[in-house]
Amino acid sequence: MKKYTRRKLLQLSLISSVASILGMRVGIAKALALIPTPSETEGPFYPVTNQKDKDADLTQIEGYIAHADGQYIVISGRVIDVSGRPVGKAMLDIWQADANGRYRHPRDPNKSKLDHNFQGWAVIRTDDNGLYRFKTVMPGAYPASNTWTRPPHIHLKIFKPGYMALTTQMYFPDQELNKSDLLLNQKSAAEQSAMIATEKAREGNLIFYEYNIVLDLLRN
């Protein structure tokens, strides 16, 4: 995945402004300014044991009576390309730690209790308009080393023929640990903004977040 420099970001912003001045439609001006969602490391805890239930509700495993612990959240958004067109039927591979900061992975060294009622992994697709939605829990922070604690985040891989595959991490707003995260802070301010979800609403015990994803076209 390309890493866009500050100069490139400023160029894209300037193109958008010029397009607006020339009287082009607002939608076109916005599309000209789109950059691909920044890529990020997959990390060491991608699931290695297959499981039957990988649906869009990670808060309950099929066949289990109990539900996962933690703050329930709903993540939704749209997958589009750099021209602003929706990417329908894209596959999203999603995995994360539970509310205690533990992954359902045999090599996770975190000594926190594993929530056996948390699904931990989902594989879903966007609809024809590029929209997706899943329900999960706020992932817990966890120690990556003696001096580094990772903030809450969700891992995603996005695939669609004709587009560059993307592996990224989605972060949450207003998290103090975002300021010291070694991975997030390797990104520019604009890239960080593209990787942090937006809180949209709170209803009962649910928090709703929006996270839009931009894919780059596959180059020949």
N, C-alpha and C positions, 0 to 999 in steps of 0.2 A: 504494500500500500504506500502511496506517495506521502511524504511528509511535507506539508505546505509551510513555507517560510513566512515570516512576517511581511516581507516584501510582496510575496505572492498574494497573501490575504488582502493587503492594501490594494494591489492591482485589481483583484476581483471586486472589491468594494467600489473602486473607482469606476469600473465597467458598469456596475449596477447604477451608479449615480448618473453617468453619462446617458445610459439607456433611458432613464427617467426624464432627463432634461430634453432628450430628443423626441419625447412624446410616446415612447413605447409603452405597452400595457404594463401595469404594475407586476402582474404575474411573470411576464418575461424578464423584467428587471430583477425580480427575486431569483428566478431560475439561474440567471447568469452568475449570481453570487454564490451558488451552492458549491460546497466542497464536500468530498466524501467524509463520512464519519471516520475519525482517527482509529487506526488499528491499535491493538494492545496484545500483550502476551497472553497465551492460552492459560498459563499457570500450570501447576503440577497436579491439579485435582480434577481434570476432566474425567467423567465417569468411565470406569473400566469394567464394571459388572452390569450387564444388560438387565433391564427391568421391564415388566409388562406395562405398567402404568407410567406413561410419559405425556399425559394430557395437560390441558391449560390450567388446571387447578392443582397447584402444588401443596395446598393446605390439607389435603386428605388423599390417602392412598386407596385405590380400589380394593375392596374387601376388608378394610380396616374400619372399626367403629369410631375410634378416637381421631381427633383432629390435631394438626401441628400446633405447637406452642408459638407464642410471639405476636407481634403486631401485624395484622393482616393488611396487605396492600394490593392494589390493582395497578398493573402497568399496561398502558396502551399507547398506540402511536401508529405511525405510517412508515412504510419502507418506500422510498422514492429513489430515482436515479439523479445524477448530477444535472439533468435537464428539467427536473421537477416532475417527471412522469411517475405515476404509481407503479410499483413492482408487485404485480399480483402473483400469488402462488409461490412466493419465496419461502424457503424453509428457515425457521429460526430454531437453533439448537441452544437451549438455555440451561445453565447449571449454576448453583450457588451454595453457600453455607447456610445452615439453619440459623435459628434465632440465637443459638449459643455460640455461633462461629465455627461449627463443625461441618465438614463435608461428608457425604456418604461415600467415602473413599478409603480403601484399606491402608493407605500410606499417609493419611492425615495425622500429624503428630500432636495436634491440639488435644489436650487432656480434658477439655470441656465435655459435658455429657452429650452424646448423640441423640437427637430427637428421631426416634424410629418411626414416628407418625408423619414425618415430613418427606415429601416425595423427592425433592432435591434436584430433579432433572425433568425437563420437558422438551418435546420436539413438536412444534406447531407450524402452521403455514399462514401466510397472509391471505386475505380474501382477494377478490378481483380488483379491488381498489387499493390494495397494498396495506390494508388495515390489519392490525393484530391486537391481541389482548390476552393477558394471563393474570391469574390470581396467585399470590405467594405470601411469604412473610418477609418482614424486614430482616435482611441477613445481619448476623452479628459481626462485630469487629473481631479480629483474631491476630495473634502475634505471628509475624512472618520471620522475625529474628528477635534477638534480645533487645534490640534498639528500635524496632520498627513494627508498628501495629497497623494492619491494613484496615481502612475504613469500610463500612458497608458497601458492597458492590455486587453486581450480577454479571456473570460471563455470558456472552452471546457469540454464536457463529451464525452467519447469514449466507445462504447459498441460493443462487438462481442462475441457470444457464444463460450465458450472454453477459454476465456481470462478474466482476472480480469478487471472489469469496472474501468475506470480512470476518475477522475475529476481533472482538472488542470487549470492553468492560464498561458497564453503566454505573455511574455513581449517583449519590443522592444529595440534594441541596442541604445547606446549613449543617453539615457534618464537620465538627472540629478537626477530626483526623484527616479530612481532605487536605488541609493545609500542610501536613507533614508527610503525605504519602509519596514515597519515592517514585512510583510509576506515574501517578497523575501529575506530579510536579516536573516531569520531563517534558510535558506538553506546554505549548504556548497558551496564553490566556484564551484565545479564540478556540483552540482545540479542547481545552478543559471545559469551556462552556458547551461545546457540542457533545461532551461525554457525560454531562450532569443532567439528570431528569428534572422536570419541572413539576412541582406539586400543584395539582389542579383543584382538589376539593377534599373535604372530610365529611363523611356521612356515617354516623354511628361509629362502629369500631373499625371502619375502613378508611384508608388514605389512598387517594387516587393520584397517580403520577402519569405524566406524558413523556414519552421518549421517542423521537423521530430519528430514523436511520437513513443515511444517504449512501447508496452504492455507486461505485465507479463502473463504467462500462469496460468490458473485456476488450483489450487491445489486440489487434492481429500482429 
